[in-house]
């Protein structure tokens, strides 16, 4: 039987694969979320993180190309997955990010998430 975390994770992946980043964040981020890129300091709070993402979309993104999830696993209140994200930026460059994402869930929402990039 599919857990709530697995169901929600699959929906997050569906939204991300369509480039619906803000909808995914609005739906699944816990109010007290902490998101951390690699070794950077965590960005805290749902409102801050949604605004940060919206600013990136508005000021740097030209085109969403893809967000492909390859493998995922759920263990207790944690999920893990690897993905490839490709975006076209306003400066003409293409951002290709291969990442592993580790997530701690609380009450069906993303509570802590860390992105490891290659």
Jmol script that loads the backbone (N, CA, C; Angstrom):
load data "model"
ATOM      1  N   UNK A   1       0.839  -1.193   0.000  1.00  0.00           N
ATOM      2  CA  UNK A   1       0.000   0.000   0.000  1.00  0.00           C
ATOM      3  C   UNK A   1       0.881   1.254   0.000  1.00  0.00           C
ATOM      4  N   UNK A   2       0.524   2.205  -0.823  1.00  0.00           N
ATOM      5  CA  UNK A   2       1.288   3.432  -0.973  1.00  0.00           C
ATOM      6  C   UNK A   2       1.082   4.353   0.235  1.00  0.00           C
ATOM      7  N   UNK A   3       2.170   4.850   0.797  1.00  0.00           N
ATOM      8  CA  UNK A   3       2.083   5.753   1.942  1.00  0.00           C
ATOM      9  C   UNK A   3       1.700   7.160   1.484  1.00  0.00           C
ATOM     10  N   UNK A   4       1.297   7.983   2.436  1.00  0.00           N
ATOM     11  CA  UNK A   4       0.994   9.389   2.136  1.00  0.00           C
ATOM     12  C   UNK A   4       2.229  10.087   1.591  1.00  0.00           C
ATOM     13  N   UNK A   5       3.385   9.801   2.176  1.00  0.00           N
ATOM     14  CA  UNK A   5       4.617  10.429   1.707  1.00  0.00           C
ATOM     15  C   UNK A   5       4.890  10.045   0.258  1.00  0.00           C
ATOM     16  N   UNK A   6       4.759   8.763  -0.065  1.00  0.00           N
ATOM     17  CA  UNK A   6       5.022   8.337  -1.441  1.00  0.00           C
ATOM     18  C   UNK A   6       4.029   8.970  -2.404  1.00  0.00           C
ATOM     19  N   UNK A   7       2.763   9.023  -2.024  1.00  0.00           N
ATOM     20  CA  UNK A   7       1.740   9.647  -2.867  1.00  0.00           C
ATOM     21  C   UNK A   7       2.066  11.117  -3.100  1.00  0.00           C
ATOM     22  N   UNK A   8       2.403  11.837  -2.028  1.00  0.00           N
ATOM     23  CA  UNK A   8       2.733  13.255  -2.148  1.00  0.00           C
ATOM     24  C   UNK A   8       4.016  13.474  -2.951  1.00  0.00           C
ATOM     25  N   UNK A   9       5.001  12.604  -2.727  1.00  0.00           N
ATOM     26  CA  UNK A   9       6.257  12.697  -3.474  1.00  0.00           C
ATOM     27  C   UNK A   9       6.011  12.527  -4.968  1.00  0.00           C
ATOM     28  N   UNK A  10       5.209  11.559  -5.338  1.00  0.00           N
ATOM     29  CA  UNK A  10       4.894  11.350  -6.755  1.00  0.00           C
ATOM     30  C   UNK A  10       4.191  12.564  -7.351  1.00  0.00           C
ATOM     31  N   UNK A  11       3.320  13.199  -6.558  1.00  0.00           N
ATOM     32  CA  UNK A  11       2.638  14.396  -7.058  1.00  0.00           C
ATOM     33  C   UNK A  11       3.627  15.560  -7.203  1.00  0.00           C
ATOM     34  N   UNK A  12       4.550  15.696  -6.253  1.00  0.00           N
ATOM     35  CA  UNK A  12       5.604  16.708  -6.377  1.00  0.00           C
ATOM     36  C   UNK A  12       6.378  16.489  -7.676  1.00  0.00           C
ATOM     37  N   UNK A  13       6.760  15.247  -7.934  1.00  0.00           N
ATOM     38  CA  UNK A  13       7.512  14.936  -9.156  1.00  0.00           C
ATOM     39  C   UNK A  13       6.699  15.264 -10.402  1.00  0.00           C
ATOM     40  N   UNK A  14       5.416  14.982 -10.369  1.00  0.00           N
ATOM     41  CA  UNK A  14       4.543  15.301 -11.508  1.00  0.00           C
ATOM     42  C   UNK A  14       4.521  16.804 -11.761  1.00  0.00           C
ATOM     43  N   UNK A  15       4.367  17.589 -10.701  1.00  0.00           N
ATOM     44  CA  UNK A  15       4.342  19.046 -10.842  1.00  0.00           C
ATOM     45  C   UNK A  15       5.686  19.569 -11.353  1.00  0.00           C
ATOM     46  N   UNK A  16       6.783  19.080 -10.773  1.00  0.00           N
ATOM     47  CA  UNK A  16       8.105  19.537 -11.198  1.00  0.00           C
ATOM     48  C   UNK A  16       8.373  19.172 -12.649  1.00  0.00           C
ATOM     49  N   UNK A  17       7.911  18.003 -13.080  1.00  0.00           N
ATOM     50  CA  UNK A  17       8.150  17.584 -14.470  1.00  0.00           C
ATOM     51  C   UNK A  17       7.425  18.482 -15.470  1.00  0.00           C
ATOM     52  N   UNK A  18       6.434  19.236 -14.996  1.00  0.00           N
ATOM     53  CA  UNK A  18       5.709  20.186 -15.839  1.00  0.00           C
ATOM     54  C   UNK A  18       6.213  21.621 -15.649  1.00  0.00           C
ATOM     55  N   UNK A  19       7.238  21.785 -14.803  1.00  0.00           N
ATOM     56  CA  UNK A  19       7.759  23.122 -14.527  1.00  0.00           C
ATOM     57  C   UNK A  19       6.903  23.919 -13.571  1.00  0.00           C
ATOM     58  N   UNK A  20       6.027  23.258 -12.838  1.00  0.00           N
ATOM     59  CA  UNK A  20       5.119  23.937 -11.909  1.00  0.00           C
ATOM     60  C   UNK A  20       5.754  24.004 -10.510  1.00  0.00           C
ATOM     61  N   UNK A  21       6.877  24.708 -10.434  1.00  0.00           N
ATOM     62  CA  UNK A  21       7.653  24.780  -9.197  1.00  0.00           C
ATOM     63  C   UNK A  21       6.891  25.480  -8.077  1.00  0.00           C
ATOM     64  N   UNK A  22       6.284  26.615  -8.389  1.00  0.00           N
ATOM     65  CA  UNK A  22       5.579  27.378  -7.360  1.00  0.00           C
ATOM     66  C   UNK A  22       4.372  26.596  -6.838  1.00  0.00           C
ATOM     67  N   UNK A  23       3.627  25.962  -7.718  1.00  0.00           N
ATOM     68  CA  UNK A  23       2.486  25.153  -7.278  1.00  0.00           C
ATOM     69  C   UNK A  23       2.946  24.026  -6.360  1.00  0.00           C
ATOM     70  N   UNK A  24       4.051  23.372  -6.708  1.00  0.00           N
ATOM     71  CA  UNK A  24       4.585  22.300  -5.865  1.00  0.00           C
ATOM     72  C   UNK A  24       4.971  22.845  -4.490  1.00  0.00           C
ATOM     73  N   UNK A  25       5.599  23.995  -4.469  1.00  0.00           N
ATOM     74  CA  UNK A  25       6.026  24.592  -3.209  1.00  0.00           C
ATOM     75  C   UNK A  25       4.830  25.028  -2.373  1.00  0.00           C
ATOM     76  N   UNK A  26       3.871  25.706  -2.994  1.00  0.00           N
ATOM     77  CA  UNK A  26       2.678  26.164  -2.270  1.00  0.00           C
ATOM     78  C   UNK A  26       1.910  24.987  -1.675  1.00  0.00           C
ATOM     79  N   UNK A  27       1.874  23.886  -2.398  1.00  0.00           N
ATOM     80  CA  UNK A  27       1.101  22.721  -1.973  1.00  0.00           C
ATOM     81  C   UNK A  27       1.820  21.909  -0.906  1.00  0.00           C
ATOM     82  N   UNK A  28       3.129  21.722  -1.045  1.00  0.00           N
ATOM     83  CA  UNK A  28       3.810  20.720  -0.222  1.00  0.00           C
ATOM     84  C   UNK A  28       4.849  21.236   0.759  1.00  0.00           C
ATOM     85  N   UNK A  29       5.191  22.512   0.749  1.00  0.00           N
ATOM     86  CA  UNK A  29       6.143  22.988   1.747  1.00  0.00           C
ATOM     87  C   UNK A  29       5.448  23.224   3.083  1.00  0.00           C
ATOM     88  N   UNK A  30       6.043  22.732   4.140  1.00  0.00           N
ATOM     89  CA  UNK A  30       5.611  23.002   5.508  1.00  0.00           C
ATOM     90  C   UNK A  30       5.893  24.480   5.791  1.00  0.00           C
ATOM     91  N   UNK A  31       5.097  25.116   6.604  1.00  0.00           N
ATOM     92  CA  UNK A  31       5.310  26.536   6.911  1.00  0.00           C
ATOM     93  C   UNK A  31       6.706  26.802   7.476  1.00  0.00           C
ATOM     94  N   UNK A  32       7.254  25.843   8.227  1.00  0.00           N
ATOM     95  CA  UNK A  32       8.566  26.004   8.854  1.00  0.00           C
ATOM     96  C   UNK A  32       9.677  25.280   8.082  1.00  0.00           C
ATOM     97  N   UNK A  33       9.509  25.118   6.791  1.00  0.00           N
ATOM     98  CA  UNK A  33      10.455  24.363   5.954  1.00  0.00           C
ATOM     99  C   UNK A  33      11.854  24.970   5.986  1.00  0.00           C
ATOM    100  N   UNK A  34      12.843  24.094   5.788  1.00  0.00           N
ATOM    101  CA  UNK A  34      14.225  24.511   5.560  1.00  0.00           C
ATOM    102  C   UNK A  34      14.692  23.819   4.288  1.00  0.00           C
ATOM    103  N   UNK A  35      15.099  24.604   3.298  1.00  0.00           N
ATOM    104  CA  UNK A  35      15.627  24.077   2.045  1.00  0.00           C
ATOM    105  C   UNK A  35      17.105  24.438   1.967  1.00  0.00           C
ATOM    106  N   UNK A  36      17.937  23.453   1.602  1.00  0.00           N
ATOM    107  CA  UNK A  36      19.375  23.685   1.593  1.00  0.00           C
ATOM    108  C   UNK A  36      19.992  23.187   0.299  1.00  0.00           C
ATOM    109  N   UNK A  37      20.671  24.082  -0.404  1.00  0.00           N
ATOM    110  CA  UNK A  37      21.419  23.745  -1.612  1.00  0.00           C
ATOM    111  C   UNK A  37      22.832  23.349  -1.203  1.00  0.00           C
ATOM    112  N   UNK A  38      23.192  22.095  -1.430  1.00  0.00           N
ATOM    113  CA  UNK A  38      24.540  21.581  -1.156  1.00  0.00           C
ATOM    114  C   UNK A  38      25.013  22.020   0.227  1.00  0.00           C
ATOM    115  N   UNK A  39      26.124  22.774   0.289  1.00  0.00           N
ATOM    116  CA  UNK A  39      26.677  23.200   1.579  1.00  0.00           C
ATOM    117  C   UNK A  39      26.302  24.625   1.961  1.00  0.00           C
ATOM    118  N   UNK A  40      25.386  25.244   1.216  1.00  0.00           N
ATOM    119  CA  UNK A  40      24.923  26.587   1.556  1.00  0.00           C
ATOM    120  C   UNK A  40      24.104  26.555   2.839  1.00  0.00           C
ATOM    121  N   UNK A  41      23.924  27.705   3.443  1.00  0.00           N
ATOM    122  CA  UNK A  41      23.061  27.804   4.621  1.00  0.00           C
ATOM    123  C   UNK A  41      21.617  27.522   4.212  1.00  0.00           C
ATOM    124  N   UNK A  42      20.851  26.873   5.077  1.00  0.00           N
ATOM    125  CA  UNK A  42      19.446  26.597   4.741  1.00  0.00           C
ATOM    126  C   UNK A  42      18.635  27.885   4.594  1.00  0.00           C
ATOM    127  N   UNK A  43      17.692  27.870   3.667  1.00  0.00           N
ATOM    128  CA  UNK A  43      16.727  28.960   3.512  1.00  0.00           C
ATOM    129  C   UNK A  43      15.489  28.525   4.298  1.00  0.00           C
ATOM    130  N   UNK A  44      15.052  29.372   5.221  1.00  0.00           N
ATOM    131  CA  UNK A  44      14.019  28.976   6.177  1.00  0.00           C
ATOM    132  C   UNK A  44      12.690  29.655   5.922  1.00  0.00           C
ATOM    133  N   UNK A  45      11.614  28.863   6.040  1.00  0.00           N
ATOM    134  CA  UNK A  45      10.254  29.370   5.960  1.00  0.00           C
ATOM    135  C   UNK A  45       9.652  29.234   4.570  1.00  0.00           C
ATOM    136  N   UNK A  46       8.402  28.828   4.541  1.00  0.00           N
ATOM    137  CA  UNK A  46       7.694  28.638   3.268  1.00  0.00           C
ATOM    138  C   UNK A  46       7.615  29.939   2.474  1.00  0.00           C
ATOM    139  N   UNK A  47       7.187  31.024   3.117  1.00  0.00           N
ATOM    140  CA  UNK A  47       7.012  32.300   2.409  1.00  0.00           C
ATOM    141  C   UNK A  47       8.326  32.761   1.792  1.00  0.00           C
ATOM    142  N   UNK A  48       9.425  32.672   2.549  1.00  0.00           N
ATOM    143  CA  UNK A  48      10.728  33.089   2.033  1.00  0.00           C
ATOM    144  C   UNK A  48      11.126  32.250   0.827  1.00  0.00           C
ATOM    145  N   UNK A  49      10.971  30.930   0.929  1.00  0.00           N
ATOM    146  CA  UNK A  49      11.389  30.035  -0.153  1.00  0.00           C
ATOM    147  C   UNK A  49      10.549  30.196  -1.409  1.00  0.00           C
ATOM    148  N   UNK A  50       9.252  30.401  -1.252  1.00  0.00           N
ATOM    149  CA  UNK A  50       8.397  30.616  -2.426  1.00  0.00           C
ATOM    150  C   UNK A  50       8.789  31.922  -3.115  1.00  0.00           C
ATOM    151  N   UNK A  51       9.014  32.974  -2.335  1.00  0.00           N
ATOM    152  CA  UNK A  51       9.424  34.257  -2.919  1.00  0.00           C
ATOM    153  C   UNK A  51      10.783  34.134  -3.609  1.00  0.00           C
ATOM    154  N   UNK A  52      11.711  33.425  -2.985  1.00  0.00           N
ATOM    155  CA  UNK A  52      13.037  33.213  -3.566  1.00  0.00           C
ATOM    156  C   UNK A  52      12.918  32.521  -4.921  1.00  0.00           C
ATOM    157  N   UNK A  53      12.091  31.483  -4.995  1.00  0.00           N
ATOM    158  CA  UNK A  53      11.898  30.746  -6.251  1.00  0.00           C
ATOM    159  C   UNK A  53      11.209  31.603  -7.300  1.00  0.00           C
ATOM    160  N   UNK A  54      10.193  32.368  -6.875  1.00  0.00           N
ATOM    161  CA  UNK A  54       9.482  33.224  -7.817  1.00  0.00           C
ATOM    162  C   UNK A  54      10.412  34.298  -8.380  1.00  0.00           C
ATOM    163  N   UNK A  55      11.273  34.856  -7.542  1.00  0.00           N
ATOM    164  CA  UNK A  55      12.254  35.841  -8.008  1.00  0.00           C
ATOM    165  C   UNK A  55      13.195  35.227  -9.047  1.00  0.00           C
ATOM    166  N   UNK A  56      13.635  33.984  -8.803  1.00  0.00           N
ATOM    167  CA  UNK A  56      14.492  33.294  -9.775  1.00  0.00           C
ATOM    168  C   UNK A  56      13.752  33.126 -11.104  1.00  0.00           C
ATOM    169  N   UNK A  57      12.520  32.667 -11.035  1.00  0.00           N
ATOM    170  CA  UNK A  57      11.728  32.458 -12.252  1.00  0.00           C
ATOM    171  C   UNK A  57      11.538  33.772 -13.008  1.00  0.00           C
ATOM    172  N   UNK A  58      11.181  34.829 -12.283  1.00  0.00           N
ATOM    173  CA  UNK A  58      10.907  36.125 -12.909  1.00  0.00           C
ATOM    174  C   UNK A  58      12.156  36.783 -13.483  1.00  0.00           C
ATOM    175  N   UNK A  59      13.285  36.636 -12.809  1.00  0.00           N
ATOM    176  CA  UNK A  59      14.474  37.404 -13.164  1.00  0.00           C
ATOM    177  C   UNK A  59      15.547  36.643 -13.939  1.00  0.00           C
ATOM    178  N   UNK A  60      15.511  35.303 -13.897  1.00  0.00           N
ATOM    179  CA  UNK A  60      16.590  34.554 -14.538  1.00  0.00           C
ATOM    180  C   UNK A  60      16.133  33.498 -15.538  1.00  0.00           C
ATOM    181  N   UNK A  61      14.924  33.004 -15.402  1.00  0.00           N
ATOM    182  CA  UNK A  61      14.476  31.880 -16.228  1.00  0.00           C
ATOM    183  C   UNK A  61      13.820  32.346 -17.522  1.00  0.00           C
ATOM    184  N   UNK A  62      14.254  31.758 -18.622  1.00  0.00           N
ATOM    185  CA  UNK A  62      13.631  32.005 -19.914  1.00  0.00           C
ATOM    186  C   UNK A  62      12.731  30.846 -20.312  1.00  0.00           C
ATOM    187  N   UNK A  63      13.231  29.618 -20.087  1.00  0.00           N
ATOM    188  CA  UNK A  63      12.490  28.444 -20.548  1.00  0.00           C
ATOM    189  C   UNK A  63      12.760  27.251 -19.645  1.00  0.00           C
ATOM    190  N   UNK A  64      11.702  26.583 -19.263  1.00  0.00           N
ATOM    191  CA  UNK A  64      11.810  25.303 -18.571  1.00  0.00           C
ATOM    192  C   UNK A  64      11.972  24.227 -19.635  1.00  0.00           C
ATOM    193  N   UNK A  65      13.011  23.419 -19.527  1.00  0.00           N
ATOM    194  CA  UNK A  65      13.248  22.358 -20.507  1.00  0.00           C
ATOM    195  C   UNK A  65      12.793  21.013 -19.949  1.00  0.00           C
ATOM    196  N   UNK A  66      13.306  20.650 -18.754  1.00  0.00           N
ATOM    197  CA  UNK A  66      12.893  19.358 -18.199  1.00  0.00           C
ATOM    198  C   UNK A  66      13.260  19.235 -16.727  1.00  0.00           C
ATOM    199  N   UNK A  67      12.523  18.354 -16.077  1.00  0.00           N
ATOM    200  CA  UNK A  67      12.841  17.884 -14.728  1.00  0.00           C
ATOM    201  C   UNK A  67      12.491  16.410 -14.726  1.00  0.00           C
ATOM    202  N   UNK A  68      13.509  15.560 -14.838  1.00  0.00           N
ATOM    203  CA  UNK A  68      13.317  14.123 -14.943  1.00  0.00           C
ATOM    204  C   UNK A  68      13.761  13.443 -13.663  1.00  0.00           C
ATOM    205  N   UNK A  69      12.848  12.725 -13.027  1.00  0.00           N
ATOM    206  CA  UNK A  69      13.171  11.943 -11.839  1.00  0.00           C
ATOM    207  C   UNK A  69      13.486  10.529 -12.290  1.00  0.00           C
ATOM    208  N   UNK A  70      14.605  10.000 -11.819  1.00  0.00           N
ATOM    209  CA  UNK A  70      15.027   8.665 -12.215  1.00  0.00           C
ATOM    210  C   UNK A  70      14.625   7.608 -11.188  1.00  0.00           C
ATOM    211  N   UNK A  71      15.136   7.704  -9.992  1.00  0.00           N
ATOM    212  CA  UNK A  71      14.869   6.718  -8.948  1.00  0.00           C
ATOM    213  C   UNK A  71      14.421   7.432  -7.690  1.00  0.00           C
ATOM    214  N   UNK A  72      13.590   6.754  -6.903  1.00  0.00           N
ATOM    215  CA  UNK A  72      13.201   7.327  -5.619  1.00  0.00           C
ATOM    216  C   UNK A  72      12.990   6.207  -4.607  1.00  0.00           C
ATOM    217  N   UNK A  73      13.050   6.583  -3.336  1.00  0.00           N
ATOM    218  CA  UNK A  73      12.791   5.641  -2.253  1.00  0.00           C
ATOM    219  C   UNK A  73      12.160   6.409  -1.101  1.00  0.00           C
ATOM    220  N   UNK A  74      11.353   5.712  -0.333  1.00  0.00           N
ATOM    221  CA  UNK A  74      10.737   6.266   0.867  1.00  0.00           C
ATOM    222  C   UNK A  74      11.068   5.323   2.013  1.00  0.00           C
ATOM    223  N   UNK A  75      11.534   5.915   3.126  1.00  0.00           N
ATOM    224  CA  UNK A  75      11.837   5.130   4.322  1.00  0.00           C
ATOM    225  C   UNK A  75      11.391   5.934   5.531  1.00  0.00           C
ATOM    226  N   UNK A  76      10.338   5.466   6.194  1.00  0.00           N
ATOM    227  CA  UNK A  76       9.805   6.210   7.334  1.00  0.00           C
ATOM    228  C   UNK A  76       9.297   7.568   6.888  1.00  0.00           C
ATOM    229  N   UNK A  77       9.794   8.629   7.536  1.00  0.00           N
ATOM    230  CA  UNK A  77       9.355   9.983   7.163  1.00  0.00           C
ATOM    231  C   UNK A  77      10.381  10.689   6.269  1.00  0.00           C
ATOM    232  N   UNK A  78      11.196   9.890   5.576  1.00  0.00           N
ATOM    233  CA  UNK A  78      12.188  10.442   4.653  1.00  0.00           C
ATOM    234  C   UNK A  78      11.976   9.897   3.247  1.00  0.00           C
ATOM    235  N   UNK A  79      12.300  10.732   2.266  1.00  0.00           N
ATOM    236  CA  UNK A  79      12.320  10.283   0.869  1.00  0.00           C
ATOM    237  C   UNK A  79      13.635  10.724   0.249  1.00  0.00           C
ATOM    238  N   UNK A  80      13.995  10.007  -0.804  1.00  0.00           N
ATOM    239  CA  UNK A  80      15.254  10.221  -1.501  1.00  0.00           C
ATOM    240  C   UNK A  80      14.981  10.048  -2.986  1.00  0.00           C
ATOM    241  N   UNK A  81      15.542  10.923  -3.816  1.00  0.00           N
ATOM    242  CA  UNK A  81      15.426  10.711  -5.257  1.00  0.00           C
ATOM    243  C   UNK A  81      16.544  11.419  -6.004  1.00  0.00           C
ATOM    244  N   UNK A  82      16.791  10.948  -7.219  1.00  0.00           N
ATOM    245  CA  UNK A  82      17.753  11.626  -8.073  1.00  0.00           C
ATOM    246  C   UNK A  82      17.023  12.153  -9.301  1.00  0.00           C
ATOM    247  N   UNK A  83      17.476  13.306  -9.771  1.00  0.00           N
ATOM    248  CA  UNK A  83      16.778  13.986 -10.868  1.00  0.00           C
ATOM    249  C   UNK A  83      17.756  14.789 -11.705  1.00  0.00           C
ATOM    250  N   UNK A  84      17.303  15.111 -12.899  1.00  0.00           N
ATOM    251  CA  UNK A  84      18.037  16.010 -13.793  1.00  0.00           C
ATOM    252  C   UNK A  84      17.102  17.172 -14.127  1.00  0.00           C
ATOM    253  N   UNK A  85      17.589  18.388 -13.882  1.00  0.00           N
ATOM    254  CA  UNK A  85      16.823  19.589 -14.197  1.00  0.00           C
ATOM    255  C   UNK A  85      17.596  20.379 -15.245  1.00  0.00           C
ATOM    256  N   UNK A  86      16.872  20.829 -16.264  1.00  0.00           N
ATOM    257  CA  UNK A  86      17.491  21.616 -17.324  1.00  0.00           C
ATOM    258  C   UNK A  86      16.628  22.850 -17.583  1.00  0.00           C
ATOM    259  N   UNK A  87      17.284  24.006 -17.530  1.00  0.00           N
ATOM    260  CA  UNK A  87      16.603  25.286 -17.698  1.00  0.00           C
ATOM    261  C   UNK A  87      17.405  26.166 -18.640  1.00  0.00           C
ATOM    262  N   UNK A  88      16.718  27.015 -19.380  1.00  0.00           N
ATOM    263  CA  UNK A  88      17.359  28.029 -20.222  1.00  0.00           C
ATOM    264  C   UNK A  88      17.248  29.346 -19.453  1.00  0.00           C
ATOM    265  N   UNK A  89      18.396  30.031 -19.288  1.00  0.00           N
ATOM    266  CA  UNK A  89      18.434  31.268 -18.513  1.00  0.00           C
ATOM    267  C   UNK A  89      18.469  32.493 -19.414  1.00  0.00           C
ATOM    268  N   UNK A  90      18.112  33.630 -18.837  1.00  0.00           N
ATOM    269  CA  UNK A  90      18.029  34.879 -19.600  1.00  0.00           C
ATOM    270  C   UNK A  90      19.373  35.331 -20.153  1.00  0.00           C
ATOM    271  N   UNK A  91      20.469  34.885 -19.542  1.00  0.00           N
ATOM    272  CA  UNK A  91      21.789  35.261 -20.060  1.00  0.00           C
ATOM    273  C   UNK A  91      22.201  34.403 -21.257  1.00  0.00           C
ATOM    274  N   UNK A  92      21.299  33.504 -21.697  1.00  0.00           N
ATOM    275  CA  UNK A  92      21.559  32.669 -22.853  1.00  0.00           C
ATOM    276  C   UNK A  92      22.154  31.309 -22.519  1.00  0.00           C
ATOM    277  N   UNK A  93      22.545  31.109 -21.288  1.00  0.00           N
ATOM    278  CA  UNK A  93      23.138  29.832 -20.904  1.00  0.00           C
ATOM    279  C   UNK A  93      22.053  28.801 -20.583  1.00  0.00           C
ATOM    280  N   UNK A  94      22.471  27.551 -20.571  1.00  0.00           N
ATOM    281  CA  UNK A  94      21.592  26.461 -20.168  1.00  0.00           C
ATOM    282  C   UNK A  94      22.107  25.913 -18.849  1.00  0.00           C
ATOM    283  N   UNK A  95      21.222  25.818 -17.869  1.00  0.00           N
ATOM    284  CA  UNK A  95      21.581  25.264 -16.569  1.00  0.00           C
ATOM    285  C   UNK A  95      21.166  23.800 -16.558  1.00  0.00           C
ATOM    286  N   UNK A  96      22.139  22.920 -16.381  1.00  0.00           N
ATOM    287  CA  UNK A  96      21.873  21.488 -16.278  1.00  0.00           C
ATOM    288  C   UNK A  96      22.327  21.048 -14.901  1.00  0.00           C
ATOM    289  N   UNK A  97      21.393  20.580 -14.092  1.00  0.00           N
ATOM    290  CA  UNK A  97      21.695  20.197 -12.727  1.00  0.00           C
ATOM    291  C   UNK A  97      21.297  18.748 -12.498  1.00  0.00           C
ATOM    292  N   UNK A  98      22.287  17.925 -12.181  1.00  0.00           N
ATOM    293  CA  UNK A  98      22.022  16.556 -11.750  1.00  0.00           C
ATOM    294  C   UNK A  98      22.057  16.601 -10.235  1.00  0.00           C
ATOM    295  N   UNK A  99      21.013  16.084  -9.601  1.00  0.00           N
ATOM    296  CA  UNK A  99      20.934  16.226  -8.161  1.00  0.00           C
ATOM    297  C   UNK A  99      20.315  15.010  -7.494  1.00  0.00           C
ATOM    298  N   UNK A 100      20.706  14.834  -6.244  1.00  0.00           N
ATOM    299  CA  UNK A 100      20.037  13.899  -5.355  1.00  0.00           C
ATOM    300  C   UNK A 100      19.361  14.750  -4.295  1.00  0.00           C
ATOM    301  N   UNK A 101      18.124  14.409  -3.985  1.00  0.00           N
ATOM    302  CA  UNK A 101      17.318  15.195  -3.057  1.00  0.00           C
ATOM    303  C   UNK A 101      16.948  14.310  -1.868  1.00  0.00           C
ATOM    304  N   UNK A 102      17.231  14.805  -0.669  1.00  0.00           N
ATOM    305  CA  UNK A 102      16.897  14.105   0.562  1.00  0.00           C
ATOM    306  C   UNK A 102      15.876  14.958   1.309  1.00  0.00           C
ATOM    307  N   UNK A 103      14.736  14.357   1.641  1.00  0.00           N
ATOM    308  CA  UNK A 103      13.620  15.107   2.218  1.00  0.00           C
ATOM    309  C   UNK A 103      13.148  14.470   3.511  1.00  0.00           C
ATOM    310  N   UNK A 104      12.923  15.311   4.512  1.00  0.00           N
ATOM    311  CA  UNK A 104      12.242  14.903   5.737  1.00  0.00           C
ATOM    312  C   UNK A 104      10.830  15.474   5.675  1.00  0.00           C
ATOM    313  N   UNK A 105       9.837  14.621   5.881  1.00  0.00           N
ATOM    314  CA  UNK A 105       8.432  15.011   5.804  1.00  0.00           C
ATOM    315  C   UNK A 105       7.835  15.133   7.201  1.00  0.00           C
ATOM    316  N   UNK A 106       6.919  16.080   7.356  1.00  0.00           N
ATOM    317  CA  UNK A 106       6.168  16.238   8.605  1.00  0.00           C
ATOM    318  C   UNK A 106       4.733  16.606   8.248  1.00  0.00           C
ATOM    319  N   UNK A 107       3.789  15.836   8.729  1.00  0.00           N
ATOM    320  CA  UNK A 107       2.355  16.082   8.476  1.00  0.00           C
ATOM    321  C   UNK A 107       2.046  16.133   6.974  1.00  0.00           C
ATOM    322  N   UNK A 108       2.711  15.273   6.195  1.00  0.00           N
ATOM    323  CA  UNK A 108       2.464  15.212   4.759  1.00  0.00           C
ATOM    324  C   UNK A 108       3.085  16.336   3.960  1.00  0.00           C
ATOM    325  N   UNK A 109       3.932  17.132   4.611  1.00  0.00           N
ATOM    326  CA  UNK A 109       4.568  18.286   3.956  1.00  0.00           C
ATOM    327  C   UNK A 109       6.088  18.152   4.030  1.00  0.00           C
ATOM    328  N   UNK A 110       6.766  18.832   3.120  1.00  0.00           N
ATOM    329  CA  UNK A 110       8.228  18.862   3.108  1.00  0.00           C
ATOM    330  C   UNK A 110       8.686  19.774   4.238  1.00  0.00           C
ATOM    331  N   UNK A 111       9.407  19.182   5.193  1.00  0.00           N
ATOM    332  CA  UNK A 111       9.853  19.924   6.372  1.00  0.00           C
ATOM    333  C   UNK A 111      11.323  20.350   6.237  1.00  0.00           C
ATOM    334  N   UNK A 112      12.160  19.426   5.800  1.00  0.00           N
ATOM    335  CA  UNK A 112      13.565  19.745   5.512  1.00  0.00           C
ATOM    336  C   UNK A 112      13.932  19.062   4.205  1.00  0.00           C
ATOM    337  N   UNK A 113      14.649  19.804   3.364  1.00  0.00           N
ATOM    338  CA  UNK A 113      15.055  19.214   2.092  1.00  0.00           C
ATOM    339  C   UNK A 113      16.438  19.740   1.747  1.00  0.00           C
ATOM    340  N   UNK A 114      17.282  18.807   1.287  1.00  0.00           N
ATOM    341  CA  UNK A 114      18.642  19.169   0.911  1.00  0.00           C
ATOM    342  C   UNK A 114      18.935  18.627  -0.477  1.00  0.00           C
ATOM    343  N   UNK A 115      19.596  19.458  -1.294  1.00  0.00           N
ATOM    344  CA  UNK A 115      19.905  19.130  -2.671  1.00  0.00           C
ATOM    345  C   UNK A 115      21.419  18.952  -2.813  1.00  0.00           C
ATOM    346  N   UNK A 116      21.821  17.782  -3.278  1.00  0.00           N
ATOM    347  CA  UNK A 116      23.230  17.479  -3.529  1.00  0.00           C
ATOM    348  C   UNK A 116      23.427  17.486  -5.041  1.00  0.00           C
ATOM    349  N   UNK A 117      24.311  18.345  -5.536  1.00  0.00           N
ATOM    350  CA  UNK A 117      24.459  18.567  -6.978  1.00  0.00           C
ATOM    351  C   UNK A 117      25.719  17.937  -7.538  1.00  0.00           C
ATOM    352  N   UNK A 118      25.623  17.546  -8.798  1.00  0.00           N
ATOM    353  CA  UNK A 118      26.798  17.083  -9.542  1.00  0.00           C
ATOM    354  C   UNK A 118      26.963  17.944 -10.770  1.00  0.00           C
TER     355      UNK A 118
END
end "model"
wireframe off; spacefill off
backbone 0.3
color backbone group
